[in-house]
Amino acid sequence: MQLTATGQSPWLLGLAGIVGAGLLYVLIQEVRKIPARLFTLMATAFLDMAGVLMIIPLMPFYVKELAGDDGVRIFGVSLGIGTLIGIIVSAFTIAQLASAPMWGRYSDKHGRRPALLIALGASAISYLIFGFATSLVVLFLSRLVQGAGGGTVGVIQAYVADSTEPADRARALGWLSAATNLGVALGPVLGSLAVTLGQQDLWPGASEYRMGRAAPGVVAALLCLTTMGFAWKYLKESRHDHVSDKPRPSSRAAAWRVLSHSSEPASRLILIYAIAIGAFQGVNTVLALFLNRRFGVTAQSIGVFFMYIGAISVFTRVLLLGRAVDHFGEARLSRIGITLLTVGLLGMPLAPNIGVLAIAVALLPLGTAFTFPCVTALLSRVIPNTERGLYMGLQQTFGGASRVIAPLFFGWSFDAIGTSAPYFFSASFVAATLLLGIGMDRYSAKPTS
């Protein structure tokens, strides 16, 4: 069965409207149940992620404008547009991976609030550099600054862990993830509006003034500064023992301990997170190619799948995750999530038609929603409070490294082995993490039934 024109069909547009209205209704109903401190943190995470996603989709166009159609030569080596985009995009990831444990350790010592405010300030500066960049070197610099200021996911997760009771952490992390996903969805829309704004004459009278391509960077910086002001006013410090003189391990020592003491609970949880998230997100690299080759999905209709996955993801995190944690506990629910994710990844290449594919695809957001918040919540339980930020930063570093390596491997396997190979490999990697989770039930919240 082919999906070549569904992206334009009236019934699909109507379905999208119904799903959107349902999501809005659910969020409005659930927001009233969210504690004020967590809601403030969710709003901060949403605004921050929206700013990031304003910029990312525009990056290839800026690179092409600054480099020209033929790319550049550096030290006698020709670098095409694709290579240049890859280098500049990777600069953010590398800087983020390097900075995540540092920010986590800083927050353990000095508090979550100052770490988050400093990082937001660095992001605002990077957006301005991006907006006014006149060379590839400056554009590259903006990505390094943004990446260095963007290694705060672990700090935000530690903030949540500090602010909630252990039994409520998985639910709270699920809410935080839902807010982040909303920022991911709306950020590109805001970026497109900023591009339009840059083309408008902003000066009254006969004179003209247009921001041009600086507009998205300026708007993102303003959004980031707004987020910073919001956090300054409403986010209270969650760490009250950060002045302790107790020695803390360095980021390098902690990272080496994860690898050298892989049987420890914290190490196993970090490795579960890294392997599973790399395996899941890595196959997204070839998702469009897989769907096009197997089911005739085009650029016009692939949005259906992302809408479908996104809707299930938000509904699961907001409506099901908390209840499921109460019933099963984090350890058992994470195993259920890993199993669902494995079956979904296996089902995609084996699906004979769109109906079966839809069932397999639905298991992916269910699996990830049950796995990652629970693993992070368990990690917050097995490490000392004074090292929570550091180890949650390390979780993001290992996960980020996996997200860099996995797309390269899955892209190669798609070309060299076959269309289905990435999904079989990914399912195998995810299933293997079940072994790492053995014995974690002792750290889990006691199920209510």
Secondary structure, 3 states (H helix, E strand, C coil): CCCCCHHHCHHHHHHHHHHHHHHHHHHHHHHCCCCHHHHHHHHHHHHHHHHHHHHHHHHHHHHHHHHCCCCEEECCEEECHHHHHHHHHHHHHHHHHHHHHHHHHHHHHHCHHHHHHHHHHHHHHHHHHHHCCCCHHHHHHHHHHHHHHCCCHHHHHHHHHHHCCHHHHHHHHHHHHHHHHHHHHHHHHHHHHHHHHHCCCCCCCCCCCCCHHHHHHHHHHHHHHHHHHHHHHHCCCCCCCCCCCCCCCCHHHHHHHHHHCCCCHHHHHHHHHHHHHHHHHHHHHHHHHHHHHHHCCCCCCCHHHHHHHHHHHHHHHHHHHHHHHHHHCHHHHHHHHHHHHHHHHHHHHHCCCHHHHHHHHHHHHHHHHHHHHHHHHHHHHHCCHHHHHHHHHHHHHHHHHHHHHHHHHHHHHHHHCCCCHHHHHHHHHHHHHHHHCCCHHHHCCCCCC
